[in-house]
Amino acid sequence: MLDIRESGLNGIEFSKALLNAKNIAVMPGESFGTSSAGHIRVAMTVSDDIFEYATRTICSFASNFVGSTN
């Protein structure tokens, strides 16, 4: 699980925005209960190259929201 609370978005909002903007699918933490809210779950079922690309893209995408007023 990755903590995305600093983005100002909940897991559902972040997951939808990431899919729409970058075509990367993750699971919102809220799918796993309230204690996982503000997190996303990534699957590690792809090649290392694809996983590295996806994690870099997720980090870059999240940085667009940190410190902004959503």
N, CA, C and O atoms as a Tripos MOL2 file, in Angstrom:
@<TRIPOS>MOLECULE
protein
  280   279    70     0     0
PROTEIN
NO_CHARGES

@<TRIPOS>ATOM
      1 N           0.8420   -1.1690    0.0000 N.3       1 MET1
      2 CA          0.0000    0.0000    0.0000 C.3       1 MET1
      3 C           0.8910    1.2370    0.0000 C.2       1 MET1
      4 O           1.8830    1.3100    0.7250 O.2       1 MET1
      5 N           0.5200    2.1860   -0.8130 N.am      2 LEU2
      6 CA          1.2310    3.4560   -0.8790 C.3       2 LEU2
      7 C           0.3590    4.5360   -0.2530 C.2       2 LEU2
      8 O          -0.8340    4.6220   -0.5440 O.2       2 LEU2
      9 N           0.9440    5.3460    0.5920 N.am      3 ASP3
     10 CA          0.2430    6.4270    1.2830 C.3       3 ASP3
     11 C           0.1560    7.6270    0.3510 C.2       3 ASP3
     12 O           1.1830    8.2020   -0.0110 O.2       3 ASP3
     13 N          -1.0530    8.0130   -0.0430 N.am      4 ILE4
     14 CA         -1.2330    9.1490   -0.9440 C.3       4 ILE4
     15 C          -1.9890   10.3000   -0.2640 C.2       4 ILE4
     16 O          -2.5030   11.1900   -0.9420 O.2       4 ILE4
     17 N          -2.0550   10.2820    1.0690 N.am      5 ARG5
     18 CA         -2.8220   11.3000    1.7850 C.3       5 ARG5
     19 C          -2.3240   12.7120    1.5310 C.2       5 ARG5
     20 O          -3.1240   13.6480    1.5150 O.2       5 ARG5
     21 N          -1.0190   12.8910    1.3310 N.am      6 GLU6
     22 CA         -0.4980   14.2370    1.0820 C.3       6 GLU6
     23 C          -0.9810   14.8130   -0.2410 C.2       6 GLU6
     24 O          -0.8440   16.0130   -0.4780 O.2       6 GLU6
     25 N          -1.5390   13.9810   -1.0970 N.am      7 SER7
     26 CA         -2.0640   14.4810   -2.3730 C.3       7 SER7
     27 C          -3.3440   15.2810   -2.1680 C.2       7 SER7
     28 O          -3.7390   16.0600   -3.0350 O.2       7 SER7
     29 N          -3.9940   15.0900   -1.0190 N.am      8 GLY8
     30 CA         -5.2640   15.7550   -0.7670 C.3       8 GLY8
     31 C          -6.4530   15.0030   -1.3480 C.2       8 GLY8
     32 O          -7.5980   15.4260   -1.1890 O.2       8 GLY8
     33 N          -6.1850   13.8980   -2.0140 N.am      9 LEU9
     34 CA         -7.2450   13.0810   -2.5980 C.3       9 LEU9
     35 C          -7.4030   11.8050   -1.7870 C.2       9 LEU9
     36 O          -6.4490   11.3230   -1.1770 O.2       9 LEU9
     37 N          -8.6190   11.2630   -1.7870 N.am     10 ASN10
     38 CA         -8.7660    9.9490   -1.1690 C.3      10 ASN10
     39 C          -8.3390    8.8920   -2.1880 C.2      10 ASN10
     40 O          -8.0630    9.2160   -3.3430 O.2      10 ASN10
     41 N          -8.2870    7.6630   -1.7730 N.am     11 GLY11
     42 CA         -7.8160    6.6020   -2.6470 C.3      11 GLY11
     43 C          -8.6560    6.4210   -3.8960 C.2      11 GLY11
     44 O          -8.1310    6.1320   -4.9710 O.2      11 GLY11
     45 N          -9.9550    6.5910   -3.7530 N.am     12 ILE12
     46 CA        -10.8550    6.4390   -4.9000 C.3      12 ILE12
     47 C         -10.6130    7.5480   -5.9130 C.2      12 ILE12
     48 O         -10.4780    7.2830   -7.1080 O.2      12 ILE12
     49 N         -10.5560    8.7920   -5.4400 N.am     13 GLU13
     50 CA        -10.3100    9.9270   -6.3370 C.3      13 GLU13
     51 C          -8.9580    9.8010   -7.0300 C.2      13 GLU13
     52 O          -8.8430   10.0210   -8.2360 O.2      13 GLU13
     53 N          -7.9360    9.4460   -6.2530 N.am     14 PHE14
     54 CA         -6.5910    9.3190   -6.8040 C.3      14 PHE14
     55 C          -6.5400    8.2150   -7.8530 C.2      14 PHE14
     56 O          -5.9640    8.4000   -8.9250 O.2      14 PHE14
     57 N          -7.1340    7.0780   -7.5490 N.am     15 SER15
     58 CA         -7.1200    5.9410   -8.4770 C.3      15 SER15
     59 C          -7.7990    6.2810   -9.7930 C.2      15 SER15
     60 O          -7.2890    5.9470  -10.8630 O.2      15 SER15
     61 N          -8.9460    6.9430   -9.7190 N.am     16 LYS16
     62 CA         -9.6640    7.3340  -10.9370 C.3      16 LYS16
     63 C          -8.8690    8.3490  -11.7420 C.2      16 LYS16
     64 O          -8.7730    8.2400  -12.9640 O.2      16 LYS16
     65 N          -8.2970    9.3390  -11.0580 N.am     17 ALA17
     66 CA         -7.5190   10.3680  -11.7500 C.3      17 ALA17
     67 C          -6.2820    9.7680  -12.4110 C.2      17 ALA17
     68 O          -5.9470   10.1260  -13.5400 O.2      17 ALA17
     69 N          -5.6060    8.8620  -11.7180 N.am     18 LEU18
     70 CA         -4.4170    8.2110  -12.2630 C.3      18 LEU18
     71 C          -4.7690    7.3830  -13.4980 C.2      18 LEU18
     72 O          -4.0510    7.4190  -14.4980 O.2      18 LEU18
     73 N          -5.8540    6.6500  -13.4320 N.am     19 LEU19
     74 CA         -6.2810    5.8400  -14.5710 C.3      19 LEU19
     75 C          -6.6150    6.7300  -15.7660 C.2      19 LEU19
     76 O          -6.2000    6.4440  -16.8890 O.2      19 LEU19
     77 N          -7.3560    7.7980  -15.5290 N.am     20 ASN20
     78 CA         -7.7510    8.6960  -16.6200 C.3      20 ASN20
     79 C          -6.5630    9.4340  -17.2260 C.2      20 ASN20
     80 O          -6.4930    9.6030  -18.4440 O.2      20 ASN20
     81 N          -5.6330    9.8710  -16.3870 N.am     21 ALA21
     82 CA         -4.5120   10.6820  -16.8700 C.3      21 ALA21
     83 C          -3.3530    9.8570  -17.4130 C.2      21 ALA21
     84 O          -2.7240   10.2430  -18.3990 O.2      21 ALA21
     85 N          -3.0640    8.7220  -16.7780 N.am     22 LYS22
     86 CA         -1.8450    7.9770  -17.1040 C.3      22 LYS22
     87 C          -2.0880    6.5350  -17.5340 C.2      22 LYS22
     88 O          -1.1460    5.8130  -17.8600 O.2      22 LYS22
     89 N          -3.3460    6.1180  -17.5340 N.am     23 ASN23
     90 CA         -3.7030    4.7500  -17.9240 C.3      23 ASN23
     91 C          -3.0090    3.6960  -17.0530 C.2      23 ASN23
     92 O          -2.6170    2.6330  -17.5330 O.2      23 ASN23
     93 N          -2.8680    4.0170  -15.7650 N.am     24 ILE24
     94 CA         -2.3050    3.0870  -14.7880 C.3      24 ILE24
     95 C          -3.3970    2.7800  -13.7680 C.2      24 ILE24
     96 O          -3.9540    3.6870  -13.1490 O.2      24 ILE24
     97 N          -3.6930    1.5060  -13.6020 N.am     25 ALA25
     98 CA         -4.7500    1.0860  -12.6870 C.3      25 ALA25
     99 C          -4.1580    0.6360  -11.3580 C.2      25 ALA25
    100 O          -3.2200   -0.1600  -11.3190 O.2      25 ALA25
    101 N          -4.7160    1.1530  -10.2780 N.am     26 VAL26
    102 CA         -4.3800    0.7470   -8.9130 C.3      26 VAL26
    103 C          -5.6900    0.5620   -8.1650 C.2      26 VAL26
    104 O          -6.7440    0.9890   -8.6360 O.2      26 VAL26
    105 N          -5.6270   -0.0670   -7.0090 N.am     27 MET27
    106 CA         -6.8240   -0.2450   -6.1830 C.3      27 MET27
    107 C          -6.8270    0.7920   -5.0720 C.2      27 MET27
    108 O          -5.8200    0.9600   -4.3840 O.2      27 MET27
    109 N          -7.9430    1.4900   -4.8860 N.am     28 PRO28
    110 CA         -8.0140    2.4170   -3.7580 C.3      28 PRO28
    111 C          -8.0110    1.6520   -2.4390 C.2      28 PRO28
    112 O          -8.6260    0.5920   -2.3250 O.2      28 PRO28
    113 N          -7.3270    2.1860   -1.4640 N.am     29 GLY29
    114 CA         -7.2640    1.5440   -0.1570 C.3      29 GLY29
    115 C          -8.6270    1.3670    0.4790 C.2      29 GLY29
    116 O          -8.8440    0.4290    1.2460 O.2      29 GLY29
    117 N          -9.5450    2.2670    0.1610 N.am     30 GLU30
    118 CA        -10.8880    2.1860    0.7230 C.3      30 GLU30
    119 C         -11.5710    0.8660    0.3830 C.2      30 GLU30
    120 O         -12.5050    0.4560    1.0720 O.2      30 GLU30
    121 N         -11.1140    0.2040   -0.6650 N.am     31 SER31
    122 CA        -11.6650   -1.1080   -1.0360 C.3      31 SER31
    123 C         -11.3570   -2.1720    0.0090 C.2      31 SER31
    124 O         -11.9880   -3.2290    0.0320 O.2      31 SER31
    125 N         -10.3850   -1.8900    0.8760 N.am     32 PHE32
    126 CA         -9.9380   -2.8510    1.8810 C.3      32 PHE32
    127 C         -10.3320   -2.4380    3.2970 C.2      32 PHE32
    128 O          -9.8520   -3.0180    4.2710 O.2      32 PHE32
    129 N         -11.2080   -1.4320    3.4130 N.am     33 GLY33
    130 CA        -11.6860   -0.9970    4.7180 C.3      33 GLY33
    131 C         -11.2390    0.4100    5.0570 C.2      33 GLY33
    132 O         -10.3540    0.9710    4.4100 O.2      33 GLY33
    133 N         -11.8630    0.9710    6.0780 N.am     34 THR34
    134 CA        -11.5950    2.3630    6.4400 C.3      34 THR34
    135 C         -10.1710    2.5880    6.9290 C.2      34 THR34
    136 O          -9.6440    3.6920    6.7890 O.2      34 THR34
    137 N          -9.5450    1.5810    7.4920 N.am     35 SER35
    138 CA         -8.1750    1.7630    7.9850 C.3      35 SER35
    139 C          -7.1740    1.9400    6.8460 C.2      35 SER35
    140 O          -6.0490    2.3820    7.0770 O.2      35 SER35
    141 N          -7.5660    1.6040    5.6340 N.am     36 SER36
    142 CA         -6.6800    1.7540    4.4720 C.3      36 SER36
    143 C          -7.0160    2.9750    3.6250 C.2      36 SER36
    144 O          -6.4500    3.1650    2.5490 O.2      36 SER36
    145 N          -7.9420    3.8050    4.1160 N.am     37 ALA37
    146 CA         -8.3000    5.0190    3.3830 C.3      37 ALA37
    147 C          -7.0620    5.9010    3.2180 C.2      37 ALA37
    148 O          -6.2030    5.9590    4.0990 O.2      37 ALA37
    149 N          -6.9880    6.5830    2.0760 N.am     38 GLY38
    150 CA         -5.8460    7.4530    1.8110 C.3      38 GLY38
    151 C          -4.6220    6.7140    1.3100 C.2      38 GLY38
    152 O          -3.5170    7.2560    1.2980 O.2      38 GLY38
    153 N          -4.8250    5.4820    0.8990 N.am     39 HIS39
    154 CA         -3.7370    4.6620    0.3700 C.3      39 HIS39
    155 C          -4.1850    4.0490   -0.9540 C.2      39 HIS39
    156 O          -5.3770    3.9970   -1.2570 O.2      39 HIS39
    157 N          -3.2220    3.5900   -1.7300 N.am     40 ILE40
    158 CA         -3.5260    2.8200   -2.9320 C.3      40 ILE40
    159 C          -2.7260    1.5300   -2.8880 C.2      40 ILE40
    160 O          -1.6570    1.4610   -2.2800 O.2      40 ILE40
    161 N          -3.2560    0.5280   -3.5320 N.am     41 ARG41
    162 CA         -2.5640   -0.7630   -3.6030 C.3      41 ARG41
    163 C          -2.1060   -0.9820   -5.0360 C.2      41 ARG41
    164 O          -2.8790   -0.8300   -5.9810 O.2      41 ARG41
    165 N          -0.8510   -1.3380   -5.1780 N.am     42 VAL42
    166 CA         -0.3010   -1.6250   -6.5030 C.3      42 VAL42
    167 C          -0.0430   -3.1230   -6.6110 C.2      42 VAL42
    168 O           0.3160   -3.7720   -5.6280 O.2      42 VAL42
    169 N          -0.2260   -3.6580   -7.7930 N.am     43 ALA43
    170 CA          0.0560   -5.0720   -8.0400 C.3      43 ALA43
    171 C           1.4600   -5.1990   -8.6110 C.2      43 ALA43
    172 O           1.8680   -4.4200   -9.4730 O.2      43 ALA43
    173 N           2.1800   -6.1720   -8.1280 N.am     44 MET44
    174 CA          3.5480   -6.3990   -8.5900 C.3      44 MET44
    175 C           3.5870   -7.6250   -9.4890 C.2      44 MET44
    176 O           4.4470   -8.4930   -9.3400 O.2      44 MET44
    177 N           2.6500   -7.6850  -10.4200 N.am     45 THR45
    178 CA          2.5020   -8.8570  -11.2830 C.3      45 THR45
    179 C           2.9370   -8.5710  -12.7150 C.2      45 THR45
    180 O           2.5040   -9.2440  -13.6510 O.2      45 THR45
    181 N           3.7920   -7.5740  -12.8760 N.am     46 VAL46
    182 CA          4.3080   -7.2000  -14.1930 C.3      46 VAL46
    183 C           5.8280   -7.3010  -14.1620 C.2      46 VAL46
    184 O           6.4230   -7.5300  -13.1090 O.2      46 VAL46
    185 N           6.4370   -7.1310  -15.3030 N.am     47 SER47
    186 CA          7.9000   -7.1880  -15.3560 C.3      47 SER47
    187 C           8.5010   -6.0420  -14.5420 C.2      47 SER47
    188 O           7.8380   -5.0370  -14.2820 O.2      47 SER47
    189 N           9.7450   -6.2030  -14.1480 N.am     48 ASP48
    190 CA         10.4290   -5.1660  -13.3670 C.3      48 ASP48
    191 C          10.4580   -3.8380  -14.1060 C.2      48 ASP48
    192 O          10.2790   -2.7890  -13.4860 O.2      48 ASP48
    193 N          10.6770   -3.8570  -15.4130 N.am     49 ASP49
    194 CA         10.7330   -2.6210  -16.1920 C.3      49 ASP49
    195 C           9.4000   -1.8810  -16.1600 C.2      49 ASP49
    196 O           9.3650   -0.6640  -15.9790 O.2      49 ASP49
    197 N           8.3210   -2.6070  -16.3340 N.am     50 ILE50
    198 CA          6.9940   -1.9860  -16.3060 C.3      50 ILE50
    199 C           6.6720   -1.4920  -14.9070 C.2      50 ILE50
    200 O           6.1150   -0.4060  -14.7450 O.2      50 ILE50
    201 N           7.0170   -2.2770  -13.8930 N.am     51 PHE51
    202 CA          6.7490   -1.8540  -12.5160 C.3      51 PHE51
    203 C           7.5240   -0.5820  -12.1870 C.2      51 PHE51
    204 O           6.9820    0.3280  -11.5590 O.2      51 PHE51
    205 N           8.7850   -0.5110  -12.6040 N.am     52 GLU52
    206 CA          9.5860    0.6920  -12.3510 C.3      52 GLU52
    207 C           8.9810    1.9010  -13.0570 C.2      52 GLU52
    208 O           8.8750    2.9740  -12.4630 O.2      52 GLU52
    209 N           8.5880    1.7390  -14.3110 N.am     53 TYR53
    210 CA          7.9460    2.8290  -15.0450 C.3      53 TYR53
    211 C           6.6710    3.2810  -14.3290 C.2      53 TYR53
    212 O           6.4450    4.4780  -14.1500 O.2      53 TYR53
    213 N           5.8480    2.3260  -13.9240 N.am     54 ALA54
    214 CA          4.5830    2.6580  -13.2700 C.3      54 ALA54
    215 C           4.8090    3.3800  -11.9460 C.2      54 ALA54
    216 O           4.1200    4.3600  -11.6600 O.2      54 ALA54
    217 N           5.7550    2.9210  -11.1370 N.am     55 THR55
    218 CA          5.9820    3.5740   -9.8450 C.3      55 THR55
    219 C           6.5490    4.9750  -10.0310 C.2      55 THR55
    220 O           6.1880    5.8860   -9.2870 O.2      55 THR55
    221 N           7.4190    5.1610  -10.9970 N.am     56 ARG56
    222 CA          7.9310    6.5120  -11.2740 C.3      56 ARG56
    223 C           6.8000    7.4290  -11.7410 C.2      56 ARG56
    224 O           6.7270    8.5910  -11.3410 O.2      56 ARG56
    225 N           5.9320    6.9040  -12.5790 N.am     57 THR57
    226 CA          4.8050    7.6840  -13.0830 C.3      57 THR57
    227 C           3.8370    8.0290  -11.9630 C.2      57 THR57
    228 O           3.3370    9.1520  -11.9010 O.2      57 THR57
    229 N           3.5680    7.0820  -11.0810 N.am     58 ILE58
    230 CA          2.6810    7.3350   -9.9410 C.3      58 ILE58
    231 C           3.2640    8.4260   -9.0520 C.2      58 ILE58
    232 O           2.5410    9.3300   -8.6330 O.2      58 ILE58
    233 N           4.5490    8.3580   -8.7610 N.am     59 CYS59
    234 CA          5.1980    9.3740   -7.9170 C.3      59 CYS59
    235 C           5.1370   10.7470   -8.5630 C.2      59 CYS59
    236 O           4.8260   11.7370   -7.9000 O.2      59 CYS59
    237 N           5.4290   10.8100   -9.8400 N.am     60 SER60
    238 CA          5.3720   12.0770  -10.5630 C.3      60 SER60
    239 C           3.9500   12.6280  -10.5730 C.2      60 SER60
    240 O           3.7400   13.8220  -10.3600 O.2      60 SER60
    241 N           2.9850   11.7640  -10.8200 N.am     61 PHE61
    242 CA          1.5810   12.1610  -10.8340 C.3      61 PHE61
    243 C           1.1590   12.6960   -9.4690 C.2      61 PHE61
    244 O           0.5030   13.7340   -9.3860 O.2      61 PHE61
    245 N           1.5290   12.0000   -8.4080 N.am     62 ALA62
    246 CA          1.1600   12.4180   -7.0490 C.3      62 ALA62
    247 C           1.7770   13.7650   -6.6990 C.2      62 ALA62
    248 O           1.1580   14.5640   -5.9960 O.2      62 ALA62
    249 N           2.9840   14.0240   -7.1790 N.am     63 SER63
    250 CA          3.6600   15.2820   -6.8420 C.3      63 SER63
    251 C           2.9150   16.4930   -7.3860 C.2      63 SER63
    252 O           3.0940   17.6030   -6.8850 O.2      63 SER63
    253 N           2.0890   16.2970   -8.3960 N.am     64 ASN64
    254 CA          1.2890   17.4010   -8.9300 C.3      64 ASN64
    255 C           0.2460   17.8910   -7.9370 C.2      64 ASN64
    256 O          -0.2250   19.0230   -8.0470 O.2      64 ASN64
    257 N          -0.1190   17.0660   -6.9790 N.am     65 PHE65
    258 CA         -1.1700   17.4100   -6.0300 C.3      65 PHE65
    259 C          -0.6360   17.8890   -4.6880 C.2      65 PHE65
    260 O          -1.3300   18.6220   -3.9830 O.2      65 PHE65
    261 N           0.5600   17.5010   -4.3230 N.am     66 VAL66
    262 CA          1.1180   17.8390   -3.0120 C.3      66 VAL66
    263 C           1.3000   19.3460   -2.9170 C.2      66 VAL66
    264 O           1.9330   19.9670   -3.7710 O.2      66 VAL66
    265 N           0.7380   19.9170   -1.8700 N.am     67 GLY67
    266 CA          0.8520   21.3480   -1.6440 C.3      67 GLY67
    267 C          -0.1650   22.1840   -2.3940 C.2      67 GLY67
    268 O          -0.2140   23.4000   -2.2110 O.2      67 GLY67
    269 N          -0.9840   21.5550   -3.2420 N.am     68 SER68
    270 CA         -2.0060   22.3090   -3.9640 C.3      68 SER68
    271 C          -3.3010   22.2840   -3.1680 C.2      68 SER68
    272 O          -3.4620   21.4870   -2.2440 O.2      68 SER68
    273 N          -4.2030   23.1490   -3.5330 N.am     69 THR69
    274 CA         -5.5290   23.1380   -2.9150 C.3      69 THR69
    275 C          -6.4790   22.5220   -3.9150 C.2      69 THR69
    276 O          -6.8890   23.1690   -4.8780 O.2      69 THR69
    277 N          -6.8310   21.2600   -3.6840 N.am     70 ASN70
    278 CA         -7.6550   20.5040   -4.6370 C.3      70 ASN70
    279 C          -9.0820   20.9420   -4.5850 C.2      70 ASN70
    280 O          -9.9170   20.4140   -5.3200 O.2      70 ASN70
@<TRIPOS>BOND
     1     1     2 1
     2     2     3 1
     3     3     4 2
     4     3     5 am
     5     5     6 1
     6     6     7 1
     7     7     8 2
     8     7     9 am
     9     9    10 1
    10    10    11 1
    11    11    12 2
    12    11    13 am
    13    13    14 1
    14    14    15 1
    15    15    16 2
    16    15    17 am
    17    17    18 1
    18    18    19 1
    19    19    20 2
    20    19    21 am
    21    21    22 1
    22    22    23 1
    23    23    24 2
    24    23    25 am
    25    25    26 1
    26    26    27 1
    27    27    28 2
    28    27    29 am
    29    29    30 1
    30    30    31 1
    31    31    32 2
    32    31    33 am
    33    33    34 1
    34    34    35 1
    35    35    36 2
    36    35    37 am
    37    37    38 1
    38    38    39 1
    39    39    40 2
    40    39    41 am
    41    41    42 1
    42    42    43 1
    43    43    44 2
    44    43    45 am
    45    45    46 1
    46    46    47 1
    47    47    48 2
    48    47    49 am
    49    49    50 1
    50    50    51 1
    51    51    52 2
    52    51    53 am
    53    53    54 1
    54    54    55 1
    55    55    56 2
    56    55    57 am
    57    57    58 1
    58    58    59 1
    59    59    60 2
    60    59    61 am
    61    61    62 1
    62    62    63 1
    63    63    64 2
    64    63    65 am
    65    65    66 1
    66    66    67 1
    67    67    68 2
    68    67    69 am
    69    69    70 1
    70    70    71 1
    71    71    72 2
    72    71    73 am
    73    73    74 1
    74    74    75 1
    75    75    76 2
    76    75    77 am
    77    77    78 1
    78    78    79 1
    79    79    80 2
    80    79    81 am
    81    81    82 1
    82    82    83 1
    83    83    84 2
    84    83    85 am
    85    85    86 1
    86    86    87 1
    87    87    88 2
    88    87    89 am
    89    89    90 1
    90    90    91 1
    91    91    92 2
    92    91    93 am
    93    93    94 1
    94    94    95 1
    95    95    96 2
    96    95    97 am
    97    97    98 1
    98    98    99 1
    99    99   100 2
   100    99   101 am
   101   101   102 1
   102   102   103 1
   103   103   104 2
   104   103   105 am
   105   105   106 1
   106   106   107 1
   107   107   108 2
   108   107   109 am
   109   109   110 1
   110   110   111 1
   111   111   112 2
   112   111   113 am
   113   113   114 1
   114   114   115 1
   115   115   116 2
   116   115   117 am
   117   117   118 1
   118   118   119 1
   119   119   120 2
   120   119   121 am
   121   121   122 1
   122   122   123 1
   123   123   124 2
   124   123   125 am
   125   125   126 1
   126   126   127 1
   127   127   128 2
   128   127   129 am
   129   129   130 1
   130   130   131 1
   131   131   132 2
   132   131   133 am
   133   133   134 1
   134   134   135 1
   135   135   136 2
   136   135   137 am
   137   137   138 1
   138   138   139 1
   139   139   140 2
   140   139   141 am
   141   141   142 1
   142   142   143 1
   143   143   144 2
   144   143   145 am
   145   145   146 1
   146   146   147 1
   147   147   148 2
   148   147   149 am
   149   149   150 1
   150   150   151 1
   151   151   152 2
   152   151   153 am
   153   153   154 1
   154   154   155 1
   155   155   156 2
   156   155   157 am
   157   157   158 1
   158   158   159 1
   159   159   160 2
   160   159   161 am
   161   161   162 1
   162   162   163 1
   163   163   164 2
   164   163   165 am
   165   165   166 1
   166   166   167 1
   167   167   168 2
   168   167   169 am
   169   169   170 1
   170   170   171 1
   171   171   172 2
   172   171   173 am
   173   173   174 1
   174   174   175 1
   175   175   176 2
   176   175   177 am
   177   177   178 1
   178   178   179 1
   179   179   180 2
   180   179   181 am
   181   181   182 1
   182   182   183 1
   183   183   184 2
   184   183   185 am
   185   185   186 1
   186   186   187 1
   187   187   188 2
   188   187   189 am
   189   189   190 1
   190   190   191 1
   191   191   192 2
   192   191   193 am
   193   193   194 1
   194   194   195 1
   195   195   196 2
   196   195   197 am
   197   197   198 1
   198   198   199 1
   199   199   200 2
   200   199   201 am
   201   201   202 1
   202   202   203 1
   203   203   204 2
   204   203   205 am
   205   205   206 1
   206   206   207 1
   207   207   208 2
   208   207   209 am
   209   209   210 1
   210   210   211 1
   211   211   212 2
   212   211   213 am
   213   213   214 1
   214   214   215 1
   215   215   216 2
   216   215   217 am
   217   217   218 1
   218   218   219 1
   219   219   220 2
   220   219   221 am
   221   221   222 1
   222   222   223 1
   223   223   224 2
   224   223   225 am
   225   225   226 1
   226   226   227 1
   227   227   228 2
   228   227   229 am
   229   229   230 1
   230   230   231 1
   231   231   232 2
   232   231   233 am
   233   233   234 1
   234   234   235 1
   235   235   236 2
   236   235   237 am
   237   237   238 1
   238   238   239 1
   239   239   240 2
   240   239   241 am
   241   241   242 1
   242   242   243 1
   243   243   244 2
   244   243   245 am
   245   245   246 1
   246   246   247 1
   247   247   248 2
   248   247   249 am
   249   249   250 1
   250   250   251 1
   251   251   252 2
   252   251   253 am
   253   253   254 1
   254   254   255 1
   255   255   256 2
   256   255   257 am
   257   257   258 1
   258   258   259 1
   259   259   260 2
   260   259   261 am
   261   261   262 1
   262   262   263 1
   263   263   264 2
   264   263   265 am
   265   265   266 1
   266   266   267 1
   267   267   268 2
   268   267   269 am
   269   269   270 1
   270   270   271 1
   271   271   272 2
   272   271   273 am
   273   273   274 1
   274   274   275 1
   275   275   276 2
   276   275   277 am
   277   277   278 1
   278   278   279 1
   279   279   280 2
@<TRIPOS>SUBSTRUCTURE
     1 MET1         2 RESIDUE 1 A MET
     2 LEU2         6 RESIDUE 1 A LEU
     3 ASP3        10 RESIDUE 1 A ASP
     4 ILE4        14 RESIDUE 1 A ILE
     5 ARG5        18 RESIDUE 1 A ARG
     6 GLU6        22 RESIDUE 1 A GLU
     7 SER7        26 RESIDUE 1 A SER
     8 GLY8        30 RESIDUE 1 A GLY
     9 LEU9        34 RESIDUE 1 A LEU
    10 ASN10       38 RESIDUE 1 A ASN
    11 GLY11       42 RESIDUE 1 A GLY
    12 ILE12       46 RESIDUE 1 A ILE
    13 GLU13       50 RESIDUE 1 A GLU
    14 PHE14       54 RESIDUE 1 A PHE
    15 SER15       58 RESIDUE 1 A SER
    16 LYS16       62 RESIDUE 1 A LYS
    17 ALA17       66 RESIDUE 1 A ALA
    18 LEU18       70 RESIDUE 1 A LEU
    19 LEU19       74 RESIDUE 1 A LEU
    20 ASN20       78 RESIDUE 1 A ASN
    21 ALA21       82 RESIDUE 1 A ALA
    22 LYS22       86 RESIDUE 1 A LYS
    23 ASN23       90 RESIDUE 1 A ASN
    24 ILE24       94 RESIDUE 1 A ILE
    25 ALA25       98 RESIDUE 1 A ALA
    26 VAL26      102 RESIDUE 1 A VAL
    27 MET27      106 RESIDUE 1 A MET
    28 PRO28      110 RESIDUE 1 A PRO
    29 GLY29      114 RESIDUE 1 A GLY
    30 GLU30      118 RESIDUE 1 A GLU
    31 SER31      122 RESIDUE 1 A SER
    32 PHE32      126 RESIDUE 1 A PHE
    33 GLY33      130 RESIDUE 1 A GLY
    34 THR34      134 RESIDUE 1 A THR
    35 SER35      138 RESIDUE 1 A SER
    36 SER36      142 RESIDUE 1 A SER
    37 ALA37      146 RESIDUE 1 A ALA
    38 GLY38      150 RESIDUE 1 A GLY
    39 HIS39      154 RESIDUE 1 A HIS
    40 ILE40      158 RESIDUE 1 A ILE
    41 ARG41      162 RESIDUE 1 A ARG
    42 VAL42      166 RESIDUE 1 A VAL
    43 ALA43      170 RESIDUE 1 A ALA
    44 MET44      174 RESIDUE 1 A MET
    45 THR45      178 RESIDUE 1 A THR
    46 VAL46      182 RESIDUE 1 A VAL
    47 SER47      186 RESIDUE 1 A SER
    48 ASP48      190 RESIDUE 1 A ASP
    49 ASP49      194 RESIDUE 1 A ASP
    50 ILE50      198 RESIDUE 1 A ILE
    51 PHE51      202 RESIDUE 1 A PHE
    52 GLU52      206 RESIDUE 1 A GLU
    53 TYR53      210 RESIDUE 1 A TYR
    54 ALA54      214 RESIDUE 1 A ALA
    55 THR55      218 RESIDUE 1 A THR
    56 ARG56      222 RESIDUE 1 A ARG
    57 THR57      226 RESIDUE 1 A THR
    58 ILE58      230 RESIDUE 1 A ILE
    59 CYS59      234 RESIDUE 1 A CYS
    60 SER60      238 RESIDUE 1 A SER
    61 PHE61      242 RESIDUE 1 A PHE
    62 ALA62      246 RESIDUE 1 A ALA
    63 SER63      250 RESIDUE 1 A SER
    64 ASN64      254 RESIDUE 1 A ASN
    65 PHE65      258 RESIDUE 1 A PHE
    66 VAL66      262 RESIDUE 1 A VAL
    67 GLY67      266 RESIDUE 1 A GLY
    68 SER68      270 RESIDUE 1 A SER
    69 THR69      274 RESIDUE 1 A THR
    70 ASN70      278 RESIDUE 1 A ASN
